Amino acid sequence: MATTPRTLLLVDPDAGRRSALAATLRLHEEFAVTEAGDLAEAEALAAGHPFDAVLLDAGDAAPADGVAVLRRGGLDAVIVALADVPAPETVEAALDAGALDCVDRAATGVPVLVARLRAHLRAHDRRSDAPVTVGPVQLRPWPRLLVNVETGRRVQLTEKEMGLLRILFRAGQTAVTRRDLLDAVWHAHPAVETHTVETHVYRLRQKLAAAADGRVRIETAGGGYRLAVDSAPVPASAA
C-alpha cells in the first residue's frame, strides 16, 4: 500500500515567505501542503479538512492566540508554531494553548523543521485516539467518524465498528484474522462468535464505500480481513 501523504496546513501572512517554505516542503512527497494567508482562512480550511499537521506563523501576533483559536475550533492535529526569536514566555504560552512545539523561524532550517514534524506526527499517531488517514478517508476515533478529506463527507460509526476499523487501518495491507479481531474488540467474550465479526464487517463495507467513494475497501484475506486502497474512484460497474 502506497504511503498516503500527510496533510499539512501552512499559515503565514507573509506571502513570499509562505510560498518559499511551501515549495520546499512540497519537495518532501510525504506532505500535501495547503496554504493560508491568515488565521481566518486557516479556520475555514481546518473546518472542512482534517489536517494532520499545522505550521502556524502568526506574523506579528502572539503564536498562542492563533493556536488557541484553532484548538477551540476542534482541530485535532499536530500544531507547530513559528516565531521570530521566541522568548521563553512566548514558547510557554504557545505550548499551553495547545501547540506541540514553538520554534525560531529564522534559526530552524527546513530539514530540522521537517524532522520535528515527523517526530510529533509519530507521537500523535501512537495516541489511541489519534486520527488515522488511509487514501481519501480519515478515521476519527472520537467522535467515531469516517471523514472523506477531499469532499468533507462524514459517516457515523458505532463503538464496535470503530474498534474494527481502527485495527484494520493501522494494519494496512496486513490481514487480520477474525479471531484476532474478535479478541481485540470483544475481548474474547465466550458468548461472541466469529460470525459477529462478519456481520459488523458487512455493515462496515457499506459505510466505508459511502465515505470513501469506493476507493477504500475491506477485502477478505487469510482467514480475516485487510484494507485495499485505489488511487482513483472505482467505476460502479466494477464494484
C-alpha positions in Angstrom: 0.0 0.0 0.0 1.5 3.4 -1.0 2.1 5.8 1.8 -0.6 8.4 2.0 0.9 12.0 2.2 0.3 13.7 5.4 -1.9 16.8 5.0 -0.2 19.9 6.2 -1.7 23.4 6.6 0.9 26.2 6.4 -0.3 29.5 7.8 1.7 32.7 7.3 0.6 36.3 6.5 3.9 36.9 4.6 3.1 35.6 1.1 6.6 35.4 -0.1 7.9 33.6 2.9 4.9 31.3 2.9 5.3 30.4 -0.8 9.0 29.7 -0.4 8.5 27.4 2.5 5.6 25.7 0.9 7.6 25.0 -2.2 10.4 23.5 -0.2 8.0 21.3 1.9 6.4 20.0 -1.3 9.8 18.6 -2.3 9.1 16.2 0.5 6.5 14.0 -1.1 5.4 12.8 2.3 3.5 16.2 2.7 0.5 17.5 0.9 0.7 21.3 1.6 -2.2 23.7 1.8 -1.5 27.4 2.3 -3.5 30.0 4.3 -2.6 33.7 4.4 -4.3 34.5 7.8 -5.9 32.9 10.7 -9.5 33.4 9.4 -8.6 31.5 6.2 -6.9 28.8 8.3 -10.0 28.4 10.4 -12.2 28.0 7.3 -9.8 25.4 5.8 -9.5 23.5 9.1 -13.2 23.3 9.4 -13.6 21.4 6.2 -10.4 19.4 6.1 -8.9 17.2 8.8 -5.3 18.2 8.5 -2.6 16.0 10.1 -0.4 19.0 11.0 -0.3 22.8 11.0 2.7 25.1 10.7 1.5 28.3 12.2 3.4 31.5 11.7 1.2 34.3 13.2 3.5 37.1 12.0 3.5 39.9 14.5 0.7 38.4 16.5 1.2 36.1 19.5 1.5 32.4 18.4 -0.6 31.3 21.4 -3.6 33.3 20.1 -3.6 31.5 16.8 -3.1 28.1 18.4 -6.0 28.7 20.8 -8.3 29.7 18.0 -7.6 26.6 16.0 -7.9 24.3 19.1 -11.3 25.9 20.1 -12.5 25.1 16.6 -11.9 21.4 17.3 -8.7 20.9 15.3 -7.0 17.7 16.5 -3.7 18.0 14.7 0.0 18.5 15.4 0.5 22.3 15.6 4.0 23.7 15.4 4.2 27.4 15.9 6.8 29.5 14.2 8.0 32.8 15.6 10.9 35.3 15.3 13.3 34.5 18.2 10.5 33.5 20.6 11.1 34.4 24.2 10.6 31.7 26.8 7.3 33.1 27.8 6.1 33.1 24.2 7.1 29.4 23.9 5.4 28.6 27.2 2.1 30.4 26.1 2.1 28.6 22.7 2.5 25.2 24.4 -0.1 25.9 27.0 -2.5 26.9 24.2 -2.1 23.5 22.5 0.9 23.7 20.3 3.3 20.8 20.4 6.3 22.9 19.5 7.3 26.6 19.1 10.5 27.2 17.1 12.5 30.1 15.9 11.6 30.6 12.2 15.0 32.1 11.3 17.2 29.8 13.2 15.5 26.5 12.4 16.3 25.1 8.9 13.8 23.2 6.9 15.5 19.8 7.4 15.2 20.3 11.2 11.6 21.6 10.9 10.6 18.5 8.9 12.3 16.2 11.4 10.4 17.9 14.2 7.1 17.4 12.3 7.9 13.8 11.7 8.6 13.2 15.4 5.5 14.9 16.5 3.4 13.1 13.9 4.8 9.7 15.1 3.9 10.5 18.7 0.5 11.8 17.7 -0.2 8.6 15.7 0.7 6.5 18.8 -2.2 8.0 20.7 -5.1 5.6 20.8 -7.5 8.4 19.9 -5.4 9.9 17.1 -7.0 10.2 13.7 -5.7 7.7 11.0 -5.8 8.6 7.3 -5.9 6.0 4.5 -6.5 7.1 1.0 -9.2 9.8 0.9 -10.7 8.9 4.3 -9.7 9.7 7.9 -10.8 7.6 10.8 -11.5 9.8 13.9 -11.8 7.6 17.0 -13.6 10.3 18.8 -16.4 11.2 18.0 -16.4 7.9 16.0 -16.4 9.3 12.4 -15.2 8.4 9.0 -14.4 11.6 7.1 -13.6 12.0 3.4 -10.8 14.5 3.5 -11.5 15.5 -0.2 -15.3 16.0 0.0 -15.9 16.5 3.7 -18.5 13.7 3.8 -18.9 12.2 7.2 -20.2 8.8 8.2 -21.0 7.9 11.8 -19.7 4.6 13.3 -20.7 2.5 16.3 -18.3 1.7 19.0 -17.6 -1.8 17.7 -17.3 -0.6 14.1 -14.8 2.0 15.3 -12.8 -0.7 17.1 -12.7 -2.9 14.0 -11.7 -0.1 11.6 -9.0 1.2 13.9 -7.3 -2.2 13.8 -7.7 -2.6 10.0 -6.5 1.0 9.3 -3.4 0.5 11.4 -2.7 -2.9 9.9 -2.5 -1.6 6.4 -2.1 -4.4 3.8 -1.5 -7.0 6.5 -4.5 -9.3 7.0 -6.0 -9.5 10.5 -7.8 -12.8 11.4 -11.3 -12.9 12.5 -10.2 -14.4 15.8 -7.7 -11.6 16.4 -10.4 -9.0 15.7 -12.8 -10.8 18.0 -10.3 -10.9 20.8 -9.3 -7.2 20.4 -12.7 -5.7 20.0 -14.9 -8.1 22.0 -12.1 -9.1 24.4 -12.7 -12.8 23.6 -16.1 -12.9 25.3 -17.2 -16.5 25.3 -20.7 -15.6 24.1 -19.4 -13.9 21.0 -18.6 -15.9 17.9 -16.7 -15.1 14.7 -19.9 -14.6 12.7 -20.4 -11.5 14.8 -17.3 -10.0 13.2 -18.6 -10.9 9.8 -21.9 -9.1 10.4 -20.1 -6.0 11.6 -17.7 -6.1 8.6 -20.7 -6.4 6.2 -22.0 -3.1 7.6 -18.6 -1.5 7.7 -18.1 -2.2 4.0 -21.2 -0.3 3.2 -20.2 2.7 5.4 -16.7 2.7 4.1 -17.9 2.6 0.5 -20.1 5.6 1.2 -17.4 7.6 2.9 -14.5 6.7 0.5 -16.5 6.7 -2.8 -15.4 3.1 -3.3 -11.7 3.9 -3.1 -11.0 2.1 0.2 -12.4 -1.4 0.7 -12.3 -4.2 3.2 -11.1 -7.4 1.5 -11.3 -11.0 2.8 -7.8 -12.4 3.1 -6.0 -15.1 5.1 -8.9 -16.1 7.2 -9.6 -12.5 8.1 -9.7 -9.0 6.5 -7.4 -6.3 5.2 -7.8 -2.9 3.6 -7.3 -2.2 -0.1 -6.9 1.3 -1.5 -7.4 2.6 -5.1 -5.8 5.8 -6.3 -8.9 6.6 -8.4 -12.6 6.0 -7.8 -13.8 2.5 -8.7 -16.5 2.6 -11.5 -19.9 1.5 -10.4 -19.8 -1.4 -12.9 -16.6 -2.7 -11.3 -17.8 -2.5 -7.6 
